[in-house]
Amino acid sequence: VPPVFSASAVISPSSGVTTTSTLGCSATATDPDGTAVSLSYQWENSSTGMILGGNDFLVLNPYLSSPGDEISCLVIATDAGGECDNLSFCDP
């Protein structure tokens, strides 16, 4: 059985973001089988389609984003058996 997310992914901060802000992405997942769950992350500038990073945080810069761009965070939860689920959140 794949992992299950207990809440939506959250990007912080949720306001006051500029093209030089540091963003964090968090989510919580558990495995119904009781095995350990690892989380991986993928940041994307949804306005341009550019992949921006693969950590739970992202440091923006003017080369990666422009004012008004939508930045999204995809979280992938994988259990010890290799089963996975994903959850995405967008921050306009």
PyMOL CGO cylinders between C-alpha atoms (Angstrom):
from pymol import cmd
from pymol.cgo import CYLINDER

trace = [
    CYLINDER, 0.00, 0.00, 0.00, 1.49, 3.39, -0.94, 0.3, 1, 1, 1, 1, 1, 1,
    CYLINDER, 1.49, 3.39, -0.94, 2.06, 6.18, 1.60, 0.3, 1, 1, 1, 1, 1, 1,
    CYLINDER, 2.06, 6.18, 1.60, -0.80, 8.51, 2.43, 0.3, 1, 1, 1, 1, 1, 1,
    CYLINDER, -0.80, 8.51, 2.43, -0.52, 12.28, 2.89, 0.3, 1, 1, 1, 1, 1, 1,
    CYLINDER, -0.52, 12.28, 2.89, -2.20, 13.51, 6.06, 0.3, 1, 1, 1, 1, 1, 1,
    CYLINDER, -2.20, 13.51, 6.06, -2.45, 17.13, 4.89, 0.3, 1, 1, 1, 1, 1, 1,
    CYLINDER, -2.45, 17.13, 4.89, -1.88, 19.26, 1.82, 0.3, 1, 1, 1, 1, 1, 1,
    CYLINDER, -1.88, 19.26, 1.82, 1.62, 20.46, 1.04, 0.3, 1, 1, 1, 1, 1, 1,
    CYLINDER, 1.62, 20.46, 1.04, 2.33, 23.95, 2.33, 0.3, 1, 1, 1, 1, 1, 1,
    CYLINDER, 2.33, 23.95, 2.33, 4.68, 26.57, 0.89, 0.3, 1, 1, 1, 1, 1, 1,
    CYLINDER, 4.68, 26.57, 0.89, 5.93, 29.21, 3.29, 0.3, 1, 1, 1, 1, 1, 1,
    CYLINDER, 5.93, 29.21, 3.29, 5.99, 32.11, 3.56, 0.3, 1, 1, 1, 1, 1, 1,
    CYLINDER, 5.99, 32.11, 3.56, 2.52, 32.52, 2.08, 0.3, 1, 1, 1, 1, 1, 1,
    CYLINDER, 2.52, 32.52, 2.08, 2.83, 36.28, 1.56, 0.3, 1, 1, 1, 1, 1, 1,
    CYLINDER, 2.83, 36.28, 1.56, 5.48, 38.90, 0.97, 0.3, 1, 1, 1, 1, 1, 1,
    CYLINDER, 5.48, 38.90, 0.97, 7.37, 36.69, -1.49, 0.3, 1, 1, 1, 1, 1, 1,
    CYLINDER, 7.37, 36.69, -1.49, 9.85, 38.44, -3.78, 0.3, 1, 1, 1, 1, 1, 1,
    CYLINDER, 9.85, 38.44, -3.78, 12.20, 37.21, -6.49, 0.3, 1, 1, 1, 1, 1, 1,
    CYLINDER, 12.20, 37.21, -6.49, 14.92, 36.80, -3.82, 0.3, 1, 1, 1, 1, 1, 1,
    CYLINDER, 14.92, 36.80, -3.82, 12.83, 35.02, -1.14, 0.3, 1, 1, 1, 1, 1, 1,
    CYLINDER, 12.83, 35.02, -1.14, 13.61, 31.64, 0.37, 0.3, 1, 1, 1, 1, 1, 1,
    CYLINDER, 13.61, 31.64, 0.37, 10.61, 29.33, 0.18, 0.3, 1, 1, 1, 1, 1, 1,
    CYLINDER, 10.61, 29.33, 0.18, 10.00, 26.18, 2.20, 0.3, 1, 1, 1, 1, 1, 1,
    CYLINDER, 10.00, 26.18, 2.20, 7.76, 23.27, 1.28, 0.3, 1, 1, 1, 1, 1, 1,
    CYLINDER, 7.76, 23.27, 1.28, 6.40, 20.89, 3.89, 0.3, 1, 1, 1, 1, 1, 1,
    CYLINDER, 6.40, 20.89, 3.89, 4.12, 17.87, 3.90, 0.3, 1, 1, 1, 1, 1, 1,
    CYLINDER, 4.12, 17.87, 3.90, 3.45, 14.87, 6.13, 0.3, 1, 1, 1, 1, 1, 1,
    CYLINDER, 3.45, 14.87, 6.13, 2.90, 11.32, 4.92, 0.3, 1, 1, 1, 1, 1, 1,
    CYLINDER, 2.90, 11.32, 4.92, 2.59, 7.97, 6.67, 0.3, 1, 1, 1, 1, 1, 1,
    CYLINDER, 2.59, 7.97, 6.67, 2.65, 4.44, 5.38, 0.3, 1, 1, 1, 1, 1, 1,
    CYLINDER, 2.65, 4.44, 5.38, -0.35, 2.25, 6.24, 0.3, 1, 1, 1, 1, 1, 1,
    CYLINDER, -0.35, 2.25, 6.24, 2.04, -0.74, 6.19, 0.3, 1, 1, 1, 1, 1, 1,
    CYLINDER, 2.04, -0.74, 6.19, 4.08, 0.89, 8.98, 0.3, 1, 1, 1, 1, 1, 1,
    CYLINDER, 4.08, 0.89, 8.98, 7.33, 1.21, 7.02, 0.3, 1, 1, 1, 1, 1, 1,
    CYLINDER, 7.33, 1.21, 7.02, 9.45, 4.35, 6.90, 0.3, 1, 1, 1, 1, 1, 1,
    CYLINDER, 9.45, 4.35, 6.90, 8.49, 7.07, 4.42, 0.3, 1, 1, 1, 1, 1, 1,
    CYLINDER, 8.49, 7.07, 4.42, 10.95, 9.36, 2.65, 0.3, 1, 1, 1, 1, 1, 1,
    CYLINDER, 10.95, 9.36, 2.65, 9.89, 12.62, 1.05, 0.3, 1, 1, 1, 1, 1, 1,
    CYLINDER, 9.89, 12.62, 1.05, 11.43, 14.12, -2.06, 0.3, 1, 1, 1, 1, 1, 1,
    CYLINDER, 11.43, 14.12, -2.06, 10.65, 17.51, -3.56, 0.3, 1, 1, 1, 1, 1, 1,
    CYLINDER, 10.65, 17.51, -3.56, 10.50, 19.16, -6.96, 0.3, 1, 1, 1, 1, 1, 1,
    CYLINDER, 10.50, 19.16, -6.96, 10.07, 22.91, -7.38, 0.3, 1, 1, 1, 1, 1, 1,
    CYLINDER, 10.07, 22.91, -7.38, 8.77, 24.32, -10.65, 0.3, 1, 1, 1, 1, 1, 1,
    CYLINDER, 8.77, 24.32, -10.65, 8.10, 27.75, -12.03, 0.3, 1, 1, 1, 1, 1, 1,
    CYLINDER, 8.10, 27.75, -12.03, 4.64, 26.86, -13.37, 0.3, 1, 1, 1, 1, 1, 1,
    CYLINDER, 4.64, 26.86, -13.37, 4.57, 30.06, -15.41, 0.3, 1, 1, 1, 1, 1, 1,
    CYLINDER, 4.57, 30.06, -15.41, 7.65, 29.08, -17.45, 0.3, 1, 1, 1, 1, 1, 1,
    CYLINDER, 7.65, 29.08, -17.45, 7.77, 25.29, -16.98, 0.3, 1, 1, 1, 1, 1, 1,
    CYLINDER, 7.77, 25.29, -16.98, 11.32, 25.53, -15.56, 0.3, 1, 1, 1, 1, 1, 1,
    CYLINDER, 11.32, 25.53, -15.56, 12.34, 23.00, -12.90, 0.3, 1, 1, 1, 1, 1, 1,
    CYLINDER, 12.34, 23.00, -12.90, 13.94, 25.03, -10.09, 0.3, 1, 1, 1, 1, 1, 1,
    CYLINDER, 13.94, 25.03, -10.09, 15.18, 22.58, -7.48, 0.3, 1, 1, 1, 1, 1, 1,
    CYLINDER, 15.18, 22.58, -7.48, 14.86, 19.35, -5.54, 0.3, 1, 1, 1, 1, 1, 1,
    CYLINDER, 14.86, 19.35, -5.54, 15.14, 20.26, -1.85, 0.3, 1, 1, 1, 1, 1, 1,
    CYLINDER, 15.14, 20.26, -1.85, 12.51, 21.12, 0.75, 0.3, 1, 1, 1, 1, 1, 1,
    CYLINDER, 12.51, 21.12, 0.75, 13.56, 24.76, 0.36, 0.3, 1, 1, 1, 1, 1, 1,
    CYLINDER, 13.56, 24.76, 0.36, 14.16, 27.01, -2.65, 0.3, 1, 1, 1, 1, 1, 1,
    CYLINDER, 14.16, 27.01, -2.65, 16.11, 30.27, -2.83, 0.3, 1, 1, 1, 1, 1, 1,
    CYLINDER, 16.11, 30.27, -2.83, 14.58, 32.37, -5.59, 0.3, 1, 1, 1, 1, 1, 1,
    CYLINDER, 14.58, 32.37, -5.59, 16.55, 34.77, -7.74, 0.3, 1, 1, 1, 1, 1, 1,
    CYLINDER, 16.55, 34.77, -7.74, 15.55, 37.03, -10.65, 0.3, 1, 1, 1, 1, 1, 1,
    CYLINDER, 15.55, 37.03, -10.65, 16.93, 34.48, -13.16, 0.3, 1, 1, 1, 1, 1, 1,
    CYLINDER, 16.93, 34.48, -13.16, 14.50, 31.80, -11.87, 0.3, 1, 1, 1, 1, 1, 1,
    CYLINDER, 14.50, 31.80, -11.87, 11.36, 33.86, -11.38, 0.3, 1, 1, 1, 1, 1, 1,
    CYLINDER, 11.36, 33.86, -11.38, 9.66, 37.14, -12.20, 0.3, 1, 1, 1, 1, 1, 1,
    CYLINDER, 9.66, 37.14, -12.20, 7.02, 39.04, -10.22, 0.3, 1, 1, 1, 1, 1, 1,
    CYLINDER, 7.02, 39.04, -10.22, 3.67, 37.32, -10.74, 0.3, 1, 1, 1, 1, 1, 1,
    CYLINDER, 3.67, 37.32, -10.74, 5.11, 33.89, -11.59, 0.3, 1, 1, 1, 1, 1, 1,
    CYLINDER, 5.11, 33.89, -11.59, 3.46, 30.86, -9.99, 0.3, 1, 1, 1, 1, 1, 1,
    CYLINDER, 3.46, 30.86, -9.99, 5.89, 28.62, -8.11, 0.3, 1, 1, 1, 1, 1, 1,
    CYLINDER, 5.89, 28.62, -8.11, 4.81, 25.07, -7.29, 0.3, 1, 1, 1, 1, 1, 1,
    CYLINDER, 4.81, 25.07, -7.29, 6.17, 22.35, -5.06, 0.3, 1, 1, 1, 1, 1, 1,
    CYLINDER, 6.17, 22.35, -5.06, 5.61, 18.66, -5.81, 0.3, 1, 1, 1, 1, 1, 1,
    CYLINDER, 5.61, 18.66, -5.81, 6.19, 16.32, -2.87, 0.3, 1, 1, 1, 1, 1, 1,
    CYLINDER, 6.19, 16.32, -2.87, 6.71, 12.61, -3.50, 0.3, 1, 1, 1, 1, 1, 1,
    CYLINDER, 6.71, 12.61, -3.50, 6.37, 10.16, -0.61, 0.3, 1, 1, 1, 1, 1, 1,
    CYLINDER, 6.37, 10.16, -0.61, 8.07, 6.78, -1.07, 0.3, 1, 1, 1, 1, 1, 1,
    CYLINDER, 8.07, 6.78, -1.07, 7.89, 3.87, 1.38, 0.3, 1, 1, 1, 1, 1, 1,
    CYLINDER, 7.89, 3.87, 1.38, 10.50, 1.20, 2.04, 0.3, 1, 1, 1, 1, 1, 1,
    CYLINDER, 10.50, 1.20, 2.04, 8.84, -1.06, -0.55, 0.3, 1, 1, 1, 1, 1, 1,
    CYLINDER, 8.84, -1.06, -0.55, 9.21, 1.56, -3.29, 0.3, 1, 1, 1, 1, 1, 1,
    CYLINDER, 9.21, 1.56, -3.29, 5.51, 2.43, -3.43, 0.3, 1, 1, 1, 1, 1, 1,
    CYLINDER, 5.51, 2.43, -3.43, 4.83, 6.12, -3.82, 0.3, 1, 1, 1, 1, 1, 1,
    CYLINDER, 4.83, 6.12, -3.82, 2.24, 8.90, -3.94, 0.3, 1, 1, 1, 1, 1, 1,
    CYLINDER, 2.24, 8.90, -3.94, 2.61, 12.59, -4.75, 0.3, 1, 1, 1, 1, 1, 1,
    CYLINDER, 2.61, 12.59, -4.75, 1.08, 15.87, -3.69, 0.3, 1, 1, 1, 1, 1, 1,
    CYLINDER, 1.08, 15.87, -3.69, 1.42, 19.26, -5.32, 0.3, 1, 1, 1, 1, 1, 1,
    CYLINDER, 1.42, 19.26, -5.32, 0.89, 22.78, -4.06, 0.3, 1, 1, 1, 1, 1, 1,
    CYLINDER, 0.89, 22.78, -4.06, 1.08, 26.03, -5.98, 0.3, 1, 1, 1, 1, 1, 1,
    CYLINDER, 1.08, 26.03, -5.98, 1.93, 29.46, -4.59, 0.3, 1, 1, 1, 1, 1, 1,
    CYLINDER, 1.93, 29.46, -4.59, 0.86, 32.26, -6.92, 0.3, 1, 1, 1, 1, 1, 1,
]
cmd.load_cgo(trace, "trace")
